[in-house]
């Protein structure tokens, strides 16, 4: 059987971005089907190495600055002759592609892995939806929005993670207290641990994370008479996209209650970080999905998250409405925009509500914490099954390729 060739335009699949990570996981899973072969334009603002990466004979990555161009795609279409073009990132980067959709459609269909994450309906994206043959949404909110207008081409397949990356560590040799002492200091070995894993960027609200933590500590002291809690922030505190978190921590008098993990960690070490934590939080005001909270759930760790975008189906069990930790309501919606994105809502939860959510996790009894951990793990494995996701993508792409027909312009005589 001839393998079907997919040309992917997305973040470099060996990068650590969410888009890059999910691209890598999807390709790895589909390669095991032994019916696909992949060529990728691996995007980044700037690469340090532009050598073509041959992962294997069926997965070859060409690093590029930006997300490509008309000429680059024309050459790829002529030389690679793909069966489908799959694009995955912010649609603003692909305006040039919509302008040449007829050229692409002479050869193959176009599938878009959607990253839009909020209301109101993005009318300015209509050309995107009309130009593509499949719009796959990993956020159910996005799926509902797009499906309302384009039901014939809209699909929902959530992100997923291989089961062997993040999981509860049950080895008898794993002593949570000792590991905490070795990683964040013996003085914190009995502390309640919160974890925030995100880029230090405005959209992720890192300074508001610190403010919420400060309010939680005040409530903890008032209710329980101590502040034995530490927030681990896994990020670069000096990232130019966000605030100076070291100075912000000092200003808020939180230095004794915040620990910065700013080294890039492999999956094994990240899994340890999740396993020593009592919860993982994400309070972004716009989030297409939010991989770190799913990583935490795969390790059996409850989450504190705002009900926005792709986070909603993680923190709320859509089957019965129960919470996989603490689901924080949006208290303020702001309508913002730019010349590229004319309008979109930003969803903000208050620091008071976030701190109450953290306190809710703290106040659970040992039995309740164990029960919640099991519930979170079962939900993550069921609703975000890696094998199920790979199988759905395999079926979806296969059906699109086999049933796709190019609708060329037709001349009519009047």
Number of C-alpha atoms within 10 A of each C-alpha: 5 8 13 16 19 23 24 24 24 24 29 25 25 16 15 13 15 17 19 20 17 20 23 18 18 21 19 14 18 19 15 10 12 13 15 18 21 21 21 25 26 27 23 18 9 11 14 7 9 13 11 14 15 12 10 10 9 17 19 18 23 15 24 23 13 16 22 19 13 15 9 12 20 14 11 15 20 10 9 15 14 21 22 24 23 19 24 22 20 13 19 11 15 18 12 13 20 18 12 14 15 16 15 19 20 13 17 22 24 22 22 23 22 25 21 26 25 22 17 11 15 15 11 12 13 13 12 19 21 13 19 19 19 23 25 23 28 23 27 21 22 24 22 15 20 23 17 11 13 16 13 11 17 22 24 21 19 20 24 24 22 17 14 9 14 23 20 19 17 9 7 6 7 12 12 16 14 14 17 22 15 12 15 16 12 14 11 19 21 15 19 17 22 23 26 25 23 20 19 23 18 15 15 20 21 26 18 17 20 21 20 21 25 21 16 23 22 15 17 20 12 11 10 11 10 12 18 18 21 24 23 20 23 21 20 21 22 14 13 11 12 18 17 16 20 16 13 17 20 12 10 11 12 19 15 15 20 23 19 17 18 12 9 12 12 9 12 12 12 17 20 20 21 29 23 23 23 21 27 26 24 25 29 27 23 23 25 21 25 23 24 19 27 27 24 30 31 29 26 28 29 29 31 29 28 31 25 29 26 27 29 23 21 29 27 21 17 12 8 7 10 12 21 26 27 25 22 24 17 17 11 12 13 11 12 11 12 8 6 10 13 12 17 20 17 21 23 21 21 17 19 13 20 28 23 18 21 25 18 13 20 18 12 12 10 10 9 12 18 13 11 20 24 19 19 26 21 15 20 24 19 11 17 20 18 21 17 16 21 23 14 16 19 17 11 15 19 17 11 19 15 9 9 14 13 12 9 9 7 5 6 5 3 3
